[in-house]
Amino acid sequence: MKKIFLVIFFLTIFILFIFFSFHRFYIFQTFFYDFGIFASIIFKLSRFQMPYITHISLGHIPFLGDHFNPSLILLAPLFFLTKDLKILLVEQAFFTMLQGIMLYLIARRFKLSYVAALIISFVHLLFAGVSNPLLTDWHAEPTAAFFLLLFFYLFSFTKRKILTYIIFIIFLGFKESNVLTFLSLIVVFFCVPLYKKKRKEIIVLSIIAVIWFFAATKLLIPFFAKKPYLYTPDFPNTASAYITNFFNVGTKVKLMKDALWSFGLLPIISGWWLTPIAGEFAIRFIPDKSFFQSYTLLMHYNVFLGVFSSLATISVIVMLKRRARKSSFKKKVELIIAVYLLITALFVGRKFTASPFNLATNRIFWKEFGERKALTKALQKVPKKGSIMSQNNLLSRFVAREEEVYLFSGKDEAYKPDIIVFDMGDRGNPNNFWPAKEEEVGEKIKSLIADSLYPPNRMVYKRIDTTEKNLYIFVKK
């Protein structure tokens, strides 16, 4: 009966996650940055092509010139099955759900009860930092987090060294900065008695991680980008700033409070497990300037924070159980803490962090759920083949093609795509045109219309009529 409930529980969460993800896609709020970029990369890999991306700072470069993420090739088989881009959203929902399963298995390995293990798994998935990526395009972190937890499980409870090392490399291969996340975990491995006999392995893994990081950021990424590594942060000039930068902005303090309260403040007493949690905060808080300075739970930067907070919570419950003398009292302590954790997480997720799980009881969400059929039908007039340029909220729909795709930036574009598509309908989000401005898109449309009036003895674009008057599709004559 317990196994049946587990299947129903995780399957229900998986389905909810799919609905959350599809909603954004259906209302054309799944953007080229970053969903379309990743979708384009993975699709090109599925066609055995070197993927190129249109980067806002680096220009048109091979994808490994932005982030070093060769592990994306593991997802290429998804596009052997279908060209439907929603398959990536299903994948992200699936691997987010798998994080919960892994945490359940880890908790059980630490001899926590069925109920406590299930609550920890649910609290992890409820955490806004873990489930919010489902509402913000597609990113590698949810998938990488599963491999991080799988690595932790294999390293902690099995002797499968080869498989452990393979999973470790896969985790690093989803993003070069994952090395920093792993190195903060090393402190736990070195200091917790459970891993005392594995210190040689830990040293080897640490050396591999450091070599990987410097090879990626100093050699490989610059080689592909033809420029230095873009994401090097600006560190403080004074020693004291390394501490004060944790508290110098109110949103930083709120982020820490929201994250810790999401787990009932239990990670605060987790001992060495505070190290990787602090490490996740430090990556974003310490630099004076960095590309990762998002101080909310809205983005994908908090997934690993959720992983470490959940593992820290497991360690706290195990510790408190051990301190209880009688075995009968141990079970009561575990149950009390688990129920406290669940109530706190539900309250914080509802009142403070706006966990996506709130959508499950939101009538407006379910009422409005569905595809914008008129615009979707009109976009079917866009040719299936040919290079294409469009705006942020439309371009992501056209990346499943072998030709190049370009994001309109509002500048004097050097690209001469076969197709240009713009939507000037009121969709209510300024990010629809980012990095261009709406008026720049309007000017481009005017120039294309004027251009199409010239005689056909020069390369011009012809507008294709659609049922949507605010949709502009231009195709080379």
N, C-alpha and C positions, 0 to 999 in steps of 0.2 A: 504493500500500500504506500509506503514511504517513497519508493522508487517511482511509482505512478504519479504521485503528487509532485515530485521533483521534475519529472518530464513536463507535466502540465504547467508548473510554475515557470520554468525557463522558456517553454514554448510561448506562453502568454506574453512574457516580457519581450521576446524576440519579435512577435507580431506587433506589439505596441511600438517598438523601436522602428519597425518598418513604416508604420503609419506616420510617426513623427517625421521621419526622413522624407517620405513621399510627399507630404504636405508642402514642404518648401519647394520641392521640384515642380509640383503641379501649379504653383502660383508664380513660377518663374523667378524664384528668389534663391536658386542654387547657382552661384556665380561661376564665371570662368576662373576668377581668383577665389578659391583655389580648386574647386571641384573640376572645372574644365581643364585646368593644367594637368592634374593627376590623371583624369580620364583620357586625355590626349596621349600622355606618356604611356599609360598601360595599354591603350589600344594600339599604338605604334609598335610597342614591344610584342604584342600578340601577332603583328604582321611582320615581325623580324626586321623592323626598321629602327634606325637610330632616331629616337624622339628629339625634336627641337621644340623649345618653348619660347613664347614671347614674354620676356621678363621686363618688368617696368623700369628696372635700373640697368640691367645687363644687356638688354636688347634680345635679339634672336640667337639663342645659344643652344647647344646640346643640353639635355636635362641634367646631366651630372655636373654641369657648371654652376648650378644653383645650389642644390643640396646633394650630398653624396648618398644616394638612396638606391643602390642596385637591387635591393630586396624587392623592389616593386615588380621585378620580372616574375616573381612567384604568383602574382595576381593576373598575369597575362592570359592564362587559360580561361579566365572568366569570359573574355571576348572571343574565345573559340566557340562558346555556346550561343552567344547572342550579341547583337550590336546595341541592344537597349541599355542606355547609360545608367538606368536605375539599378542595374546589377551591382554597381559599385556601392550604392546606398544599402542594398541588401547585405553585401559583404561587410560593410562597416557595422551595421546593426548586429549581424551574426557574431562578429569578433568581439563586439562590446558585450554581448550576452555571454560569450565564452569566458570573458574575464570573470564573470560571476560564478560560472561553473568551476573554474580553476581555484578561486578563493574558497569555494565550498569544499573542494577536495583537499586543499591545504589545511583548512581549519579542522577537517576530520582527521588528517594525518597528525595534527597536534592534539588529537584526542578530545576535541570539543564535541558537544552533543549535536545531534541532528538539527535541533531547533536553533541552537546558537550559531552553527555553521550557516544555516539558511538565512538567518537574520543578517549576519555579516555580509553575505553575498548580496542580499537585497539592499542593504545600506550603501554598499559600494556602488551599485547600479543606480541607486536613488541620488547619489552625490552629483550635484549639478556639474562639477568639473569633469565627471566621467560621461554623463549622458548629454551634455550640451553640444559636443561635436556633432551629434546627430542632427542638430538644427543649424549647423554652420558649415555647409558644404561637405567635402570629404577630405580627411587628412590621414596620415599614416599612423598617428599616435594610438588610436584604438586597436589597430591590428598589432602594432609593435608591443603594446601593453600586454596583449595575450601572450606573445612570445617571451616577454620578460617574466611573466608569472609562470609560464611553462618551464623556462630556464630555472627559476627559483625552485620549483617543485622537483625537477630532475636533479638539480645540484644538492638539494637538501635531503631527499628521501630515496634516491636511487644510486646505482653505481654505473649507470650508462654514460660513460665519459664521452664517447664519440658523439652520441646524440645530443648530449648537453652542450658540447662545443659547437655543433652545427646550429642549434637553436640560439646560442649566444651570438654567433656571427650573423645570423638572420636578423636578430634584434638590432645589432649595430648597423646593419645594412639598410635600415629604414630611415636613418637620418644620422649625420655625423655627430650631432650634439647628443645623441643617445649615449655616447661614451661618458659624458659628464654625469648623466643619470646613473649609469652603471658604477662609476667610480665612487659615488656617494654610498652606494649599496655595499661596496667593498669594506667600509668601516664596520658595518654590521657583521659581515663574514669574519673579519679579523677579531672582533671583540666578543662575540657571542660564543659561549663554550661549545655549542652544538657543532661548530665548524672547526674546532681546534685541530682535528686530524687532517683537514683539507687545506691547510695554509699554503702548501706548495702549489696546489692547483690555483688557489686564489691569486698568488703572485704571478703565475703564468698568465691567467686571465687578465690581470691588471696590465701586464706588459703588452699583451696583444691589443688591449683597448687603447692604450696610450699611443702605440705605433699606428693603429688604425686612424686615430684622430689626427695626428700630425701628418700622416700620409695623405689623408683626405683633404685637410684644410690648407696644407702647404704645397702639395704636389698635384693631386688629381683634380680637385675643383679648379684651381688656377689654370691647369692645363686645358680643361674643357671650356672654361669661360674666357680664357685669354686675358684675365684680370685677377687681381688678388681676391682672396676669400672675402665675401661681402659682409658677413655677419659677425666679424670681430667686434666685440663691445669696447666702449671707452670706460676703463676702470678708474676709480677714484685716485686722487693724488695723495691723500692722507690716510693713515692707518685707521683713524677713528671713523672715517666715512664708511668703512666696511661694516661697521655696526650701525651707525646712525642712518645709513641708507635703507635699513629695514623699516624705519619708522618715520622717515622725513615726509611722507605723503600719506594723507588720510586713507586713500583707497588701498594702500598696501596693508595698513593695519586692519581694515575691514576684510580684506581678502584672507588674511591669516585667521581672523576671528571666525569668519564664515566657514572656512575649511575645517578648522579644529572643532568647532561646535557641530558640524555635520557628522562628526564621529564621537559626539558626546564628550569632547575634551579628553578622551581616553589616551590619544597618542602623546599627550603631554607627559604622562608617567610611564612611557614605554622604554625609557632608557636609551640604548644605542639606536633604536629605531627612529629617534628624533633626528638623527644625522641625515638620512636621505630626504626626510621631510623638509628639514632646514635647507638642504641642498637644492631642492626644487624651488623654494622661495628665493634662495641666493642667486640662482641663474637669472632671475628677473629683477631682483631688488638691488643687488650690489652695484651693477654698472651705472655710471652716470648717464650713459646713452647706449641703447641696445635695440635690436629689432624685436626683442621678446618682451618689451615693456607693456604688457597688457595686465592690468591689475584688477581683473574681475574673473569670475568663474564662467564667463560667457564663451570663451574661446577654447581651443583644443590644447592649450598649454598646461592644463591641470590634470590630464589623464594619469600621468605617472605619480602626481601628488596623491591622487585617489588610491592608486595601487599601494603606495608606501603607507598611507594612512590606514588602509584596511589591514595590511600585514602588521602594522604597529598595534592595531586594535586587537588582533588575534593574540599577539604576544602579551598584551596587558591582561586579557582574560585568562590566559594560561598561567601567568604569574600569580594572579589573585586566587586562582583555584589551588595552586600549590601551597599558598599560605594558609588556606583553610585546613584545619587539622582533621576533622572527621569527613569521611567520604560522603556521607549524606549531606553535610553542609556544603561540600564542594559543588554538588549539583545545584543547590539553592543559590549559591553565589553566582554560578555561571548563568543561571536562568534570570536572576535579578538584573545582572549587568546587561545581558542580551536584551531584555525587555526595555530597560532604561535607554540603551543604545537605539533601539527601534523607535521609541517614542520621541526621543530627542531629534533623530534624523528626520522623522516625518514632520515635526514641528518646524525645524530649521528649513527644510526643503520647501515647506508651504509658505512660511512667513518671511523668510529672509533671502534665500538663494534662488527662488523661482525654479525649482527643479523641473525639467521637462515632463516628469511624471504627472504634474498638475494638469497637463493637457488631457490626460485620460478621463478626467471628470469635468472637462470644459465643454459645455454644450455648443458654444460658438465654433470651437475647433471642429467638432464632428459635423456640425451643420454646414460649414464652409468647405469641408474636406472634399476634394475632387479636382479634376483637371480643368483648366481654363480652355474649354473646347474651341471657342471661336479663334483665339490666337494660335492654338495648336494646329487647327485645320488650315489656317492661312499659311503657316510656316511650312506646310507640306509642299508649297510651290517652290521652295528653295531646292535647287538641283542637288542631287545626292553626291555628285562628284565635282571636284574642282577646289582650288584653294579659296579660302573665305576669310573675310574680315567683318567683325561685328562688335557690339557693345558687351559690357560685362555680364548682363543677365541673359543675353541671347546666345552668345558665342558658345557657352557650355553645351548647348543642344546640338552643335554641329561638329563636335570633335571626333566622332567615330568615322573618320575618313582618312585615306592614305595621304591626301594632299595636306599642305600646311594650313594652319589656322592662325589668325592675327587679331590681337585685341586693339581696337581703335583707342588711341591715347589722346587724341585731340591735337596732336602735332602734325606737321607737314609729313605725312607718311611716305616712306620710300617704297612701301609694299604695293604691288600691283596685283591684287588677288583677282580670281575669276569671278567671285561673288562678293557683294557687300550687302549687309542686312542691318537695318536700324528700325527700332520701334519707338515712336514718339507718343504713344498712348500714356495716359496718366496711371502709372503703376505704383506711385506713392513711395518710391525709395530712391534717394539720390545716388546710391551705390549702383543703380542700374547702368549708369553711364561712366562710372569710375574707370580709369583715372581722368577721363575727359569730362567736360561739363556739358550740360544739356544743350546750351547755346552753341557749343562747338560742333556737336552732332548735327544740330539744325543747319549750321553753315555748310557742313560737309554735304548734307542732303541737297541743299540749294545748288551747290556747285556741280553735283552729279546730275541733277535734273537739267541744268544749263548745258552741261557737257553732252547729254544725250540728244540735244537739239542740233548738234553740229552734223555736217554731212558724214556719211559712213566711210570716208577715205582715211580716217584716223581711228585709233583705238579708243572707243567710248563705251559707256555703259548704257544699257537699256533697262528701264524700269518694268518689272512684271506686275501686272494688276492682281490684287487680292481682294478678298471680302473685307479686310481690315484697312480702312482708309489711312490709319496712322502707321501702318507697317510699310516699310520701303525695302523692296528687294531689287537690287541692281545686278545685272549679269552682263558680262562682256559681250559685245556684238560679234 
